Amino acid sequence: MNPVRIDIHVEESFRDSVPEATLRRVAEMTLARERRSGPVHASVTITDDETLHALNRAHRGEDRVTDVLSFGASEHAHNGEVAQHDFPLGPGEEPTLGDVIIAFPQARRQAEAVGHPVERELALLTVHGILHLLGFDHADVGEEKVMFGKQNAVLEEVLGPARPIEARS
């Protein structure tokens, strides 16, 4: 049994534009860097703006599209320490961290705005979402520094360093 299982679900209309293998690698790398031991499962879903808008409104009370949302299975995650629920698992079931849901059109707009490929933006949002599942946050400057440092380290290891963004005329 593989100790880490990442399920990638991509809405049909985006399938040709989503590098599933890259997203799986960055999710696995993030978990490998942050998890202590044992099997774990998480899912990453790539969908449309409307879905993220509706989820953002329903779960966060924000009536706008967002790029990524994370829905953790544990409410006791904090800075990489995840307390799993005491519910019994069925035979062969891995503990589930939760789900990361990404809006592809929003990711594409963000990639275009900063001048990097959509693959890098999707990878960044995947790492970001997985770190949230592990309890990391960026509510203050200290947390942001830690979380974004972890994001950047994974992205650089999997995709290489980001190219400098050239000024646009």
C-alpha positions as CSV (number, residue, x, y, z in Angstrom):
1,M,0.0,0.0,0.0
2,N,1.3,3.4,-1.0
3,P,1.5,5.6,2.2
4,V,0.4,8.7,0.3
5,R,-2.6,8.7,-2.1
6,I,-3.6,11.8,-4.0
7,D,-6.7,11.7,-6.1
8,I,-6.9,14.3,-8.8
9,H,-10.3,15.1,-10.3
10,V,-10.5,17.5,-13.3
11,E,-13.6,18.8,-14.8
12,E,-13.8,17.6,-18.4
13,S,-13.6,21.1,-20.0
14,F,-10.2,21.7,-18.3
15,R,-8.7,18.2,-18.7
16,D,-6.4,19.1,-21.6
17,S,-5.0,22.1,-19.8
18,V,-4.3,20.5,-16.4
19,P,-1.0,18.8,-15.7
20,E,-2.3,16.1,-13.4
21,A,1.1,14.4,-12.9
22,T,2.6,17.7,-11.7
23,L,-0.2,18.4,-9.3
24,R,0.1,14.9,-7.9
25,R,3.9,15.3,-7.5
26,V,3.6,18.7,-5.7
27,A,0.9,17.3,-3.4
28,E,3.0,14.2,-2.6
29,M,6.1,16.3,-2.1
30,T,4.3,18.7,0.3
31,L,2.9,15.7,2.3
32,A,6.3,14.0,2.4
33,R,8.0,17.1,3.7
34,E,5.3,17.8,6.4
35,R,3.9,14.5,7.5
36,R,5.5,12.5,10.3
37,S,4.6,9.0,9.2
38,G,1.8,6.7,8.2
39,P,-0.6,6.5,5.2
40,V,-2.6,9.5,4.2
41,H,-5.1,10.4,1.5
42,A,-6.2,13.8,0.0
43,S,-8.0,14.9,-3.1
44,V,-7.5,17.8,-5.5
45,T,-10.4,18.9,-7.7
46,I,-10.0,21.3,-10.6
47,T,-13.3,23.0,-11.5
48,D,-14.9,26.2,-12.7
49,D,-15.3,29.7,-11.1
50,E,-19.0,29.2,-10.4
51,T,-18.4,26.2,-8.2
52,L,-15.7,28.0,-6.2
53,H,-17.9,31.1,-6.0
54,A,-20.8,29.0,-4.6
55,L,-18.5,27.1,-2.1
56,N,-16.9,30.4,-1.0
57,R,-20.3,31.9,-0.3
58,A,-21.7,28.8,1.4
59,H,-18.7,28.0,3.6
60,R,-16.9,31.4,4.1
61,G,-19.7,33.9,3.6
62,E,-17.8,35.6,0.8
63,D,-19.9,36.3,-2.3
64,R,-17.0,36.1,-4.8
65,V,-14.9,33.6,-6.7
66,T,-11.7,32.5,-5.1
67,D,-8.8,30.5,-6.4
68,V,-8.6,27.6,-3.9
69,L,-10.5,26.3,-0.9
70,S,-9.4,23.5,1.4
71,F,-11.9,21.4,3.4
72,G,-10.0,19.4,6.1
73,A,-11.2,16.2,7.6
74,S,-9.7,17.3,10.9
75,E,-10.5,20.4,12.8
76,H,-7.4,20.0,14.9
77,A,-4.7,20.6,12.4
78,H,-2.1,23.3,13.3
79,N,1.3,23.9,11.7
80,G,1.7,20.4,10.3
81,E,0.4,18.5,13.3
82,V,-2.8,16.8,12.3
83,A,-4.9,15.0,14.9
84,Q,-7.0,12.4,13.1
85,H,-10.5,11.7,14.3
86,D,-10.9,8.6,16.4
87,F,-13.4,7.1,14.0
88,P,-12.5,3.6,12.9
89,L,-11.4,3.1,9.4
90,G,-12.5,0.3,7.1
91,P,-10.0,-2.3,5.9
92,G,-7.4,-0.7,3.6
93,E,-8.7,2.8,4.2
94,E,-6.2,5.6,4.7
95,P,-6.8,8.5,7.0
96,T,-8.2,11.4,4.9
97,L,-6.7,14.9,5.3
98,G,-9.5,16.4,3.1
99,D,-10.1,18.1,-0.2
100,V,-8.5,20.9,-2.1
101,I,-10.7,22.6,-4.7
102,I,-9.2,24.9,-7.3
103,A,-11.0,27.2,-9.8
104,F,-9.1,26.7,-13.1
105,P,-10.3,30.0,-14.8
106,Q,-9.2,32.0,-11.7
107,A,-5.9,30.2,-11.7
108,R,-5.4,31.0,-15.4
109,R,-6.2,34.7,-14.8
110,Q,-3.7,34.8,-11.9
111,A,-1.0,33.1,-13.9
112,E,-1.5,35.6,-16.8
113,A,-1.4,38.5,-14.3
114,V,2.0,37.6,-12.9
115,G,3.4,36.2,-16.2
116,H,4.0,32.6,-15.4
117,P,2.5,29.4,-16.9
118,V,-0.8,28.2,-15.6
119,E,0.9,24.9,-14.6
120,R,3.0,26.8,-12.0
121,E,-0.1,28.6,-10.7
122,L,-2.1,25.3,-10.4
123,A,0.9,23.7,-8.6
124,L,1.2,26.7,-6.3
125,L,-2.5,26.5,-5.4
126,T,-2.2,22.7,-4.9
127,V,0.7,23.1,-2.4
128,H,-1.2,26.0,-0.7
129,G,-4.3,24.0,-0.3
130,I,-2.5,20.9,1.0
131,L,-0.6,23.1,3.5
132,H,-4.0,24.5,4.7
133,L,-5.2,20.8,5.2
134,L,-2.1,20.3,7.4
135,G,-3.1,23.3,9.5
136,F,-0.8,26.0,8.1
137,D,-2.2,29.5,7.7
138,H,-1.2,33.0,6.6
139,A,-3.3,35.1,8.9
140,D,-0.3,37.1,10.1
141,V,3.1,38.0,8.8
142,G,4.9,35.2,10.8
143,E,2.5,32.5,9.6
144,E,2.7,33.8,6.1
145,K,6.5,33.7,6.0
146,V,6.5,30.1,7.2
147,M,3.7,28.9,4.9
148,F,4.9,30.7,1.8
149,G,8.5,29.5,2.4
150,K,7.2,25.9,2.4
151,Q,5.2,26.6,-0.8
152,N,8.2,28.0,-2.6
153,A,10.5,25.2,-1.5
154,V,8.2,22.5,-2.9
155,L,7.6,24.4,-6.1
156,E,11.3,25.0,-6.6
157,E,12.1,21.3,-6.0
158,V,9.4,20.0,-8.4
159,L,9.3,22.7,-11.0
160,G,12.6,24.5,-10.6
161,P,13.1,28.1,-9.7
162,A,10.5,30.7,-10.9
163,R,11.7,32.8,-13.7
164,P,12.0,36.5,-12.9
165,I,8.9,38.3,-14.1
166,E,9.7,40.8,-16.8
167,A,8.2,44.3,-16.8
168,R,5.4,44.8,-19.2
169,S,5.1,47.9,-21.4
